[in-house]
Amino acid sequence: MLRRVPLSLLRPGMFLHAIEGSWLSHPFWRRRFLLRSDSDIAALRDADIAFVTIDTTRGLAPIEEPEPIIITEPVVASGPTGITAERERAADIVARTREIIRGVFEGARLGKAIDSEQVAAVVDEISGSVQRNAYALISIVRLKSKDDYSYLHSVAVCALMVNFARHLGLPDETVREFGLAGLVHDIGKMDVPSEILNKPGRLTDEEFAIARLHPERGCAILGRAEAIPATAIDVCRHHHEKIDGTGYPFGLKGGEISLAARMGAICDVYDALTSDRAYKDAWSPIEAVTAMHGWNGQFDRDLLFTFYQSIAVFPVGMVVRLRSQRLAIILSNGRRASRPRLRVFYDTAANSLVDPRDIILADDDACKTVIRAENATDWGAHDWPALCVHLLQESDKLDRDVIARLWAGVETTPGETVEMPTSDRVSRWRPSERLD
């Protein structure tokens, strides 16, 4: 008999008939097999699987019997559902809001006041799409062309801000204000000559000085509109400030920068990096967050990690703790835009290394499964730089003895220098270059 049961009732000896969700969400190459050990069950929990179907005619039944659910033939939907339906709906929203924002920004260029009700309606539509499925709209708006960048960058930052604010659990009205702030944060660029904004090479000092005026010019434009919240003006003015005080226009530091502006800085840079520009090709999401993670002093580090959770993308080489209380290292997923790949290697509850095992998280589960960043040296890693590089290799090259030696600090090569792998273009880029 087939029964649908939660993972809490699983035990070795049960026969797994089906795993709920995409095959990419779990580490097993088969969907039907006998659960032989507790490690098989732990692997399911690490992958954040909620329910499975067991076959009690081929294995053990649950000790605590749940209400039986008889599995019948699946019902095939007559039309698109879930992510497919929302992607179609999101594509329509992006197309319509692009034209609305184009009109708002072009009007601002001509000195017309912003229609705050029209802008607020755009925010509500974007917010609704993000609430239904954040990854649908964010993934579509990331595919903007160079010609559409000025307008769709604003739509993208709005969506990222709404998603970020919801992930932080902020009140609905605050989420709405933060989304509106993201939508109009760069409106001051309408007063910057297009030959500067779209210059394919490095800006001269004089050109950069003109580009740096856009926050204040944006505030002047917003000041002519009615019912624009103070949060939007604050983000417009301060989204280029940096935590270490090296940003502009005022060189604010740390807590002097509002929560909304610190969030706006992260969303603005992330979308700029993952977009095609006149002077650079788009980076993949994982390339972008890996670079951003390495720019010390630019962003609020705690907020930056929360942002990773909100978009389900994490820097390569970061060590994270999973809800199962195991440590994992983030692996590269190449140029693909979705699904974090992690390699579990340590059990914090048992204070011991475990055989490395790879898992792939579904986008909408990553924020719940990855609960915090960790420092491997705090758990006893002696030569973490070398161990990190070893763990980032292809799985067939991993060596348990090498992992144990590097963790314990015996028989390591003195003076060996190890560099973290990164893409060539990320290693050449500097945060002072054209993040306008």
C-alpha positions in Angstrom: 0.0 0.0 0.0 1.3 3.5 -0.8 1.3 6.0 2.0 2.3 9.7 2.0 4.2 10.4 5.3 6.3 13.2 6.8 10.0 12.7 7.2 9.6 12.7 11.0 8.1 9.2 10.7 10.8 7.7 8.4 13.0 4.8 9.7 15.5 2.5 8.1 13.8 -0.5 6.4 11.1 1.6 4.8 10.8 1.4 1.0 10.7 4.8 -0.7 8.3 4.9 -3.6 8.4 8.6 -4.4 10.0 11.9 -3.2 7.9 15.0 -3.5 9.3 17.8 -5.6 11.8 18.0 -8.5 14.5 15.4 -8.8 17.0 18.3 -8.6 15.9 18.9 -5.0 17.5 15.8 -3.6 20.8 14.0 -3.9 19.6 10.6 -4.9 19.7 9.4 -8.5 16.8 7.0 -7.9 13.3 7.8 -6.7 12.5 4.3 -5.5 14.8 2.5 -3.1 15.0 0.9 0.4 16.1 3.3 3.2 19.0 1.3 4.7 20.4 3.8 7.2 19.8 7.0 9.2 22.2 8.7 6.8 19.7 8.2 4.0 17.0 10.0 6.1 19.5 12.7 7.0 20.1 13.3 3.3 16.4 13.9 2.7 16.2 16.3 5.6 19.3 18.3 4.3 17.5 18.6 1.0 14.5 20.1 2.8 12.0 17.4 1.6 8.8 17.6 3.6 6.9 14.5 2.5 7.6 11.2 0.7 5.5 8.2 -0.4 6.4 4.8 1.0 5.3 1.3 -0.2 4.4 -0.8 2.9 4.2 -4.0 0.8 8.0 -3.7 0.1 9.2 -2.3 3.5 8.3 -1.3 7.0 5.2 0.8 7.9 5.4 3.9 10.2 5.3 3.2 13.9 3.0 6.2 14.4 0.4 5.6 11.8 -0.7 8.8 10.0 -4.0 9.0 8.3 -3.5 7.0 5.1 -3.5 8.8 1.8 -4.0 6.4 -1.1 -2.0 7.5 -4.1 -4.0 7.3 -7.3 -3.1 8.4 -10.8 -1.9 12.0 -10.9 -4.3 14.6 -12.1 -2.9 16.4 -15.2 -3.6 20.1 -15.2 -5.2 21.5 -18.4 -3.1 24.6 -18.4 0.1 26.1 -16.9 0.4 26.1 -13.1 2.8 27.2 -10.4 6.1 28.7 -11.7 5.1 28.3 -15.4 1.9 30.3 -15.0 3.5 33.0 -12.8 6.4 33.4 -15.3 3.8 34.1 -18.1 2.0 36.5 -15.8 5.3 38.1 -14.7 6.4 38.6 -18.3 3.2 40.5 -19.0 3.8 42.7 -15.9 7.4 43.4 -16.9 6.3 44.5 -20.4 3.6 46.8 -19.1 5.6 48.3 -16.2 8.5 49.0 -18.6 6.4 51.3 -20.7 4.9 53.0 -17.6 8.3 53.6 -16.1 9.6 54.8 -19.5 6.9 57.4 -19.5 7.5 58.4 -15.9 11.2 58.8 -16.4 11.0 60.6 -19.7 8.4 62.9 -18.2 10.9 63.6 -15.3 13.6 64.4 -18.0 11.2 67.1 -19.4 10.5 68.5 -15.9 7.1 67.0 -15.4 6.1 66.0 -11.9 5.8 62.3 -11.1 2.4 60.8 -10.8 2.7 59.1 -7.4 -0.5 57.1 -7.8 0.7 55.6 -11.1 4.0 54.7 -9.6 2.3 53.2 -6.5 0.1 51.0 -8.7 3.2 49.6 -10.4 4.7 48.8 -7.0 1.5 47.0 -6.0 1.5 44.9 -9.2 5.2 44.0 -8.8 4.7 43.2 -5.1 1.8 40.9 -6.0 3.9 38.9 -8.4 6.8 38.7 -5.9 4.4 37.4 -3.2 3.0 34.7 -5.6 6.5 33.6 -6.7 9.5 35.9 -6.2 11.8 33.9 -8.6 9.5 34.2 -11.6 9.5 38.0 -11.9 13.1 38.4 -10.7 14.4 35.9 -13.3 12.5 37.5 -16.2 13.5 41.1 -15.4 17.2 40.0 -15.2 17.1 39.3 -19.0 16.8 43.0 -19.8 18.6 44.4 -22.9 21.1 47.2 -22.8 18.6 49.5 -24.3 16.0 48.7 -21.7 18.4 48.9 -18.7 17.5 52.4 -17.4 13.8 51.4 -17.1 13.9 47.7 -16.2 16.8 48.2 -13.7 14.2 50.2 -11.7 11.6 47.4 -12.0 14.3 44.8 -11.0 15.4 46.8 -7.9 11.8 47.3 -6.9 11.2 43.5 -7.1 14.4 42.8 -5.2 13.6 45.3 -2.5 10.0 43.9 -2.0 11.4 40.4 -1.8 14.2 41.4 0.6 11.8 43.3 2.8 9.3 40.4 3.0 12.1 38.1 3.9 13.0 40.4 6.8 9.4 40.2 7.9 8.8 43.9 7.7 5.2 45.2 7.8 3.2 45.4 4.6 3.2 49.2 4.4 7.0 49.3 4.9 7.4 46.6 2.2 5.4 48.9 -0.1 7.5 51.9 0.7 10.7 50.0 0.2 9.5 48.8 -3.2 8.6 52.3 -4.3 12.0 53.4 -3.2 13.6 50.8 -5.4 11.5 51.8 -8.3 12.6 55.5 -8.2 16.0 55.2 -6.7 17.8 56.1 -9.9 15.5 58.6 -11.4 18.2 61.3 -11.1 20.0 59.6 -14.0 17.5 61.3 -16.3 19.5 64.4 -15.7 22.9 62.7 -16.6 23.9 62.9 -20.3 23.3 59.5 -22.0 26.9 59.6 -23.5 28.2 59.3 -19.9 25.7 56.7 -18.8 26.2 54.5 -21.9 30.0 55.1 -22.4 31.5 51.7 -23.2 34.8 52.4 -21.4 36.1 53.9 -18.1 34.7 57.3 -17.2 37.1 60.2 -16.8 37.2 62.0 -13.5 35.1 64.8 -14.9 32.5 62.4 -16.2 32.4 60.4 -13.0 31.9 63.6 -11.0 28.8 64.4 -13.2 27.5 60.8 -12.8 27.8 61.1 -9.0 25.4 64.0 -9.0 22.4 61.7 -9.8 21.3 61.0 -6.2 20.8 64.7 -5.4 19.2 65.4 -8.8 16.9 62.5 -8.2 15.9 63.9 -4.8 15.0 67.2 -6.5 12.8 65.4 -9.0 11.1 63.4 -6.2 10.6 66.6 -4.2 8.4 68.0 -7.0 6.0 65.1 -6.6 3.2 64.7 -4.1 2.8 61.7 -1.8 6.3 60.3 -2.3 7.3 58.8 1.0 10.5 60.0 2.8 11.9 56.5 2.5 12.0 56.8 -1.3 13.9 60.1 -1.1 16.3 58.6 1.5 17.1 55.6 -0.7 17.5 57.9 -3.8 20.0 60.1 -1.9 22.0 57.4 -0.1 22.0 54.2 -2.1 25.7 54.8 -3.1 26.9 55.2 0.5 29.1 52.5 1.9 29.4 51.0 5.3 33.1 52.0 5.6 32.3 55.6 4.8 33.9 55.7 1.3 30.7 56.1 -0.6 28.9 59.2 -1.9 27.5 61.8 -1.7 28.1 62.3 2.0 30.5 59.5 3.1 28.1 58.2 5.7 29.2 55.2 7.8 27.5 52.2 9.3 24.5 53.1 11.3 24.4 56.6 9.8 22.9 54.9 6.7 19.3 53.8 7.0 18.1 50.2 6.7 16.3 51.0 3.5 19.4 52.7 1.9 21.6 49.8 3.0 19.2 47.4 1.4 18.9 49.6 -1.7 22.7 49.6 -2.1 22.7 45.8 -2.2 19.8 45.4 -4.6 21.1 48.2 -6.9 24.6 46.6 -7.2 23.3 43.1 -7.6 21.1 44.0 -10.5 23.8 46.1 -12.1 26.2 43.3 -12.0 23.8 40.7 -13.4 22.7 43.0 -16.3 24.3 43.6 -19.7 25.7 47.1 -19.8 27.5 49.2 -22.5 30.8 48.6 -20.7 30.4 45.0 -19.4 28.5 41.7 -20.0 26.1 40.4 -17.4 27.5 38.2 -14.7 25.7 35.1 -13.5 23.9 35.5 -10.1 26.5 33.4 -8.3 29.4 35.4 -9.9 27.7 38.6 -8.7 27.2 37.5 -5.0 30.7 36.0 -4.9 32.2 39.3 -5.9 30.0 41.3 -3.6 30.9 39.1 -0.7 34.6 39.9 -1.3 34.2 43.7 -1.3 34.8 44.3 2.4 33.5 47.6 3.7 30.9 48.2 0.9 27.8 46.5 2.3 26.2 45.6 5.7 27.5 42.0 6.1 24.4 40.8 8.0 22.0 42.2 5.5 24.1 40.9 2.7 23.7 37.3 3.9 20.0 37.8 4.4 19.9 39.0 0.8 21.6 35.8 -0.4 18.8 33.9 1.4 16.1 36.0 -0.1 17.3 35.2 -3.7 18.5 31.7 -3.0 22.0 32.5 -4.3 25.2 32.2 -2.2 28.9 32.9 -2.8 31.1 30.1 -3.9 33.2 28.8 -1.0 30.9 30.2 1.8 30.4 27.8 4.7 26.8 27.7 5.9 24.9 25.9 8.6 21.8 24.0 7.4 18.6 23.4 9.4 19.8 19.9 10.0 22.8 21.4 12.0 25.3 20.3 9.4 27.9 22.5 7.7 28.1 22.7 4.0 30.2 24.6 1.5 28.6 26.4 -1.5 29.7 25.0 -4.8 29.7 26.8 -8.2 26.8 26.1 -10.5 28.6 27.5 -13.5 26.6 30.0 -15.5 23.3 28.7 -14.5 21.0 31.0 -12.7 19.2 28.8 -10.3 19.4 26.2 -7.5 22.2 26.4 -5.0 24.6 23.4 -5.0 26.1 22.6 -1.6 28.5 19.9 -0.3 27.7 18.8 3.3 30.9 17.8 5.2 30.5 18.3 9.0 27.9 17.5 11.6 27.9 20.2 14.4 25.7 18.0 16.6 28.2 15.2 16.6 31.2 17.5 16.3 32.7 15.3 13.6 33.4 15.2 9.9 31.0 13.3 7.7 31.5 11.8 4.2 31.0 14.7 1.8 27.7 14.6 0.1 26.2 17.0 -2.5 22.7 18.4 -2.4 20.8 20.8 -4.6 18.2 23.0 -3.0 15.0 24.2 -4.7 14.9 28.0 -5.0 12.0 28.5 -2.7 13.4 26.2 0.0 16.9 27.6 0.2 16.1 30.5 2.5 14.5 28.0 5.0 17.3 25.4 4.7 20.4 27.7 4.9 20.1 29.3 8.3 23.4 31.1 8.9 26.9 31.6 7.7 29.7 29.9 9.6 33.5 30.0 10.1 34.9 26.5 9.7 37.9 27.4 11.9 35.4 27.9 14.8 34.6 24.2 14.5 38.2 23.0 14.5 39.3 23.3 10.9 43.1 23.7 11.1 44.0 24.5 7.5 40.7 25.8 6.1 42.1 27.5 2.9 43.6 24.3 1.7 40.6 22.2 2.8 38.2 24.7 1.1 40.0 24.2 -2.2 39.9 20.5 -1.8 36.2 20.5 -1.0 35.4 22.6 -4.1 36.9 20.0 -6.4 34.8 17.6 -8.5 33.3 15.0 -6.2 35.3 12.1 -7.7 38.5 13.8 -6.7 37.7 14.1 -3.0 39.9 12.1 -0.6 38.6 11.3 2.9 42.2 11.0 4.3 43.2 14.4 2.9 40.1 16.0 4.4 40.8 14.5 7.8 44.5 15.6 7.7 43.7 19.2 6.7 41.0 19.4 9.3 43.2 18.1 12.1 46.3 19.9 10.9 48.7 17.0 10.4 50.9 16.1 7.5 50.1 19.4 5.6 52.6 20.9 3.3 54.3 23.9 5.0 54.1 27.2 3.2 51.7 26.0 0.6 49.8 28.9 -1.0 46.2 28.3 -2.0 44.0 30.7 -4.0 40.2 30.5 -4.1 38.9 29.8 -7.6 36.9 32.5 -9.3 36.0 33.5 -12.8 38.6 35.6 -14.6 36.3 38.6 -15.2 35.2 38.7 -11.5 38.9 38.7 -10.4 39.7 41.6 -12.7 36.7 43.8 -11.6 36.9 46.3 -8.8 33.9 47.8 -7.0 35.0 51.4 -7.8 34.6 50.7 -11.5 31.3 51.8 -13.0 28.9 50.6 -10.3 26.7 53.6 -11.2 
